[in-house]
Amino acid sequence: MNAKKILMVLTSHSELGNTGNKTGFWIEEFAAPYYIFKDAGVEITLASPAGGQPPIDPNSDTEDFQSDSTRRFAEDSDGQLQLKNTKVLADINAADYDTVFYPGGHGPLWDLTENADSISLIESFLTANKPVAAVCHATAALLNVKNPDGEFAVKGKVVSGFTNSEEEGVQLTDIVPFLLEDELIKRGAEYQKGADWSAFAVQDGLIISGQNPASSALVAEKLMKHLTTQK
C-alpha cells in the first residue's frame, strides 16, 4: 500500500496588526501534528503562500509553550530544513495529496482567510471527497470556502476554532481583523467549543477542526483515523 500524502499549509504573515509585534504560525500546532503524521509513515509536504521559511510566532517559541513535539523539532535538522523550504501554495495541486492540514497561530487570519489559492485548494479537496483539517485560528481558512452549489462549506457543519473568550484572554480582541467564532457562526456553522485552553476537536464529514493549540494533536489523530479507515 502506498504511503498517504499529507499537505500542511502554513501562514506567511508575520505582522500582528499595527502593534509592531510579530506573529506567524504557532509552533506546537505544527510540530505535534507533524510528528503524528511522520511517525505514522505519512509523506509530508509543506507549503505557504510565499514559499520558503514561514514565520514562527515568537510567543509560541518561549519556554512556557514547549512540549515534547516542539523540543523534538528543535533537534530535528531535517524537519527544520523542510520548514525552511516550504513550497509556494499557488504551485500545489490537490490531486497530488490525500488530505490537507492547516496549523494555526494568528497569521492565518490575515493571509489565508481570503487567499484564492488556499480557497480553491480546499474546495478541490472537498469535491474529491478528501478530508480537510485545521486547528485554532487556521479554521479561518475555511470561512470563504464554498460547495459547488455556492453555499459556504461550513454551513450546517459542526466546526470549532479559537474562541472569543480565548482571544480576550490573550488581549488581542481589538487587534485581530475579526473574531473567528463570530465569523464561523455568521456563515452558518454549528460552532462548538470546550472550556478555554482545553483540548477540543470535532469532525463533521470531511471537515475536522480544533479549538486551540492544545487541540492540535487531537485534530491530527482524527485526520489519521479518517485516512486509515476510509475505503
LINKALIN-V79669 format. One line per field, one symbol per residue. ss: DSSP state (H for helix, E for strand, C for the rest). phi: phi as a letter, one per 30 degrees, with the letter a starting at -180 (. if undefined). burial: I if it has 16 or more other ideal C-beta (glycine too) atoms within 10 Angstrom, else O. Layout:
ss: ???
phi: ???
burial: ???
This chain:
ss: CCCCEEEEEECCCCECCCCCCECCECHHHHHHHHHHHHHCCCEEEEEECCCECCCECHHHHCHHHCCHHHHHHHCCHHHHHHHHCEEEHHHCCHHHCCEEEECCCCHHHHHCCCCHHHHHHHHHHHHCCCCEEEEHHHHHHHCCCECCCCCECCCCCEECCCCHHHHHHCCCCCCCCCCHHHHHHHCCCEECCCCCCCCCEEEECCEEEECCHHHHHHHHHHHHHHHHHCC
phi: .dddccccccdccccdhcdiccblcdeddcdddedddddciddcccbaeciidddcddddcdedcdbeddddddccddddddddbdddedcdceddbdabbcdcjdeeedccdcddddddddddddddicdbbbbiddeeddecdbdedjdddddicdbblededddddchbeccddaceeddddedidddbacdeicdabbbbicccbbdaedcddeddddddddddcdd
burial: OOOIOIIIIIIIIIOIOOOOOIIIIIIIIIIIIIIIIIOOOIOIIIIIIIIOOIIIIOIIOOOOOOIOIIOOIOOIOOIOOOIOOIOOIOOIOIOOIIIIIIIIIIIIIIIIIOIOIIIOIIIIIIOOOIIIIIIIIIIIIIIIIIOOOOOIIIOOIOIIIIIOOIIOOOOIOOIIOOIIIOIIOOIOIOIIIIOIOOIIIIIIOIIIIIIIIIIIIIIIIIIIOIIOOOO
